[in-house]
């Protein structure tokens, strides 16, 4: 009986996964056109590439998201200089309208 309940719960979770991935997409919710979605992906890729090349910012630690040219940076950086530099890189990227720099610094340093 416990196995059947476990299988039922796992099945329900697996059935819900595609629904959560579809409803989270801005294109599916009509907040962004397919063309602007592609442009936002290009903006995010340009920012990540510039961060990988920059000696101050660790591009692997920074997550970049873009929606209609508004960029959000999240993740962790080692110093205030790295946080500021990441914001500068994002702001200087063509097509960026606004930057939300939500990068976090480590505590205790």
HUHUKA-V832761 format. One record per pair of residues at least 12 apart in sequence whose ideal C-beta (glycine too) atoms are under 7 Angstrom apart, sorted by the first residue. I is the first residue (numbers start at 1). J is the second residue. Records with the same first field share a line. If there is no record, write none. Layout:
I->J / J
This chain:
26->67
32->67 / 68
36->68
39->95
40->66 / 67 / 68
43->66 / 69 / 71 / 93 / 95 / 96
44->64 / 65 / 66
46->93
47->64 / 71 / 89 / 90 / 93
48->64
50->89
51->86 / 89
54->85 / 89
56->81 / 82 / 85
57->77 / 82 / 85 / 86 / 89
58->77
61->75 / 76 / 77
62->75 / 77 / 86 / 103
63->75
69->95 / 96 / 97
70->97 / 98
71->90 / 96 / 99 / 100
72->100 / 102
73->86 / 87 / 90 / 99 / 100 / 101 / 102 / 103
74->102 / 103
75->103
76->103 / 104 / 106
77->103 / 105
80->105
83->101 / 103 / 105
86->101 / 103
87->99 / 101
